[in-house]
Amino acid sequence: MVASSSVAGFLGIATSFFPKEIVYGIGLIPKELPVLFVQITGALYFGFAILNWMAKDILIGGIYARPLCIGNFLHFLMGALALVKSAVKNPGSEYIWIAAFLYSLFALLFGRTLFFGSSKKSVTGMNKCE
């Protein structure tokens, strides 16, 4: 949870405060709509970062925090699929490959926690979402 929160927080701050620079950096003309889209995406990243940070010590047991784990799993799985597809189309872009690797890693970790539980057990036997 701390690692995913840190990555999402970094992306959220970067895309919220530097949307024009990011749009320009990926080769687009920084018009109003792409900049707005990047800025709203930054708000989503930052919201996920805060959510994950505040829930880093919450145990998964029954209905508690399972929706948080499912949300993270789906976000990282769908993002990983899109990034891997883009990385295959653009094999020379190392940034896309790095992002695809990170998203795939988080998707695997949240998937493992969601479907198989965590290796860490609490005193009550509930799983902790990592």
VMD Tcl script that draws the C-alpha trace (Angstrom):
set ca {
  {0.00 0.00 0.00}
  {2.84 2.39 0.79}
  {4.58 1.72 -2.53}
  {1.42 2.14 -4.59}
  {0.57 5.27 -2.62}
  {4.02 6.73 -3.27}
  {3.89 6.06 -7.02}
  {0.34 7.39 -7.34}
  {1.19 10.41 -5.20}
  {4.20 11.29 -7.35}
  {2.16 10.93 -10.55}
  {-0.72 12.90 -9.02}
  {1.41 15.83 -7.97}
  {3.35 15.88 -11.25}
  {0.25 15.77 -13.45}
  {-1.68 18.24 -11.32}
  {0.98 20.92 -11.18}
  {2.76 20.39 -14.52}
  {0.07 19.33 -17.02}
  {1.26 21.60 -19.85}
  {4.83 20.40 -19.51}
  {3.73 16.77 -19.51}
  {1.51 17.22 -22.57}
  {4.36 19.00 -24.36}
  {6.84 16.33 -23.21}
  {4.85 13.51 -24.79}
  {4.84 15.33 -28.11}
  {1.39 16.93 -28.12}
  {0.48 20.57 -28.50}
  {-0.56 21.78 -25.04}
  {-4.12 22.83 -25.91}
  {-6.83 23.26 -23.31}
  {-8.50 19.82 -23.55}
  {-5.38 17.59 -23.30}
  {-4.05 19.74 -20.45}
  {-7.38 19.50 -18.63}
  {-7.45 15.72 -19.14}
  {-3.93 15.34 -17.71}
  {-4.83 17.57 -14.74}
  {-8.00 15.58 -13.95}
  {-6.00 12.37 -14.25}
  {-3.61 13.85 -11.71}
  {-6.49 14.44 -9.34}
  {-7.48 10.77 -9.71}
  {-3.91 9.62 -9.01}
  {-3.65 11.87 -5.97}
  {-7.01 10.66 -4.66}
  {-5.88 7.03 -4.99}
  {-2.58 7.93 -3.29}
  {-4.33 9.45 -0.27}
  {-6.82 6.59 -0.09}
  {-4.04 3.99 -0.15}
  {-1.89 5.90 2.32}
  {-4.72 6.25 4.82}
  {-5.62 2.55 4.44}
  {-2.10 1.15 4.66}
  {-2.76 -0.45 8.07}
  {-6.34 -1.61 7.47}
  {-6.89 -5.37 7.56}
  {-8.90 -7.21 4.95}
  {-11.44 -9.41 6.64}
  {-14.95 -10.03 5.46}
  {-16.18 -6.83 3.89}
  {-13.55 -4.49 5.34}
  {-11.11 -2.96 2.81}
  {-11.90 -5.57 0.16}
  {-13.38 -2.87 -2.13}
  {-10.14 -0.92 -1.74}
  {-8.12 -3.94 -2.83}
  {-10.47 -4.62 -5.76}
  {-10.29 -0.98 -6.88}
  {-6.50 -1.01 -6.80}
  {-6.33 -4.37 -8.57}
  {-8.64 -3.24 -11.39}
  {-6.88 0.10 -11.78}
  {-3.45 -1.48 -12.07}
  {-4.62 -4.43 -14.21}
  {-6.42 -2.27 -16.77}
  {-3.57 0.24 -16.77}
  {-1.03 -2.55 -17.23}
  {-2.94 -3.98 -20.19}
  {-3.12 -0.58 -21.89}
  {0.54 0.19 -21.18}
  {1.80 -3.19 -22.39}
  {-0.22 -2.77 -25.59}
  {1.28 0.68 -26.09}
  {4.79 -0.53 -25.23}
  {4.56 -3.31 -27.84}
  {3.49 -0.76 -30.47}
  {6.29 1.64 -29.42}
  {9.22 -0.61 -28.45}
  {11.68 2.29 -28.33}
  {9.88 4.17 -25.57}
  {11.59 3.24 -22.32}
  {9.17 5.32 -20.24}
  {6.19 3.30 -21.43}
  {8.06 0.05 -20.69}
  {8.91 1.25 -17.16}
  {5.31 2.28 -16.53}
  {4.07 -1.05 -17.95}
  {6.43 -2.93 -15.63}
  {5.33 -0.96 -12.54}
  {1.64 -1.31 -13.35}
  {2.03 -5.04 -14.03}
  {3.91 -5.52 -10.76}
  {1.23 -3.72 -8.74}
  {-1.52 -5.63 -10.58}
  {0.15 -8.93 -9.68}
  {0.62 -7.93 -6.03}
  {-2.92 -6.65 -5.57}
  {-4.27 -9.68 -7.46}
  {-2.35 -12.02 -5.17}
  {-3.67 -10.21 -2.11}
  {-7.21 -10.13 -3.46}
  {-7.49 -13.74 -4.58}
  {-5.06 -15.57 -2.29}
  {-4.81 -13.36 0.78}
  {-1.66 -11.89 2.14}
  {1.38 -13.58 3.61}
  {0.91 -11.38 6.68}
  {-1.75 -12.46 9.13}
  {-3.07 -10.47 12.02}
  {-3.86 -11.84 15.46}
  {-7.47 -12.27 14.40}
  {-6.49 -14.13 11.23}
  {-7.61 -11.43 8.81}
  {-5.44 -10.63 5.78}
  {-3.66 -7.33 5.38}
  {-3.75 -5.65 1.95}
  {-0.15 -4.81 1.06}
}
mol new
graphics top color blue
foreach p $ca { graphics top sphere $p radius 0.5 }
foreach p [lrange $ca 0 end-1] q [lrange $ca 1 end] { graphics top cylinder $p $q radius 0.2 }
display resetview
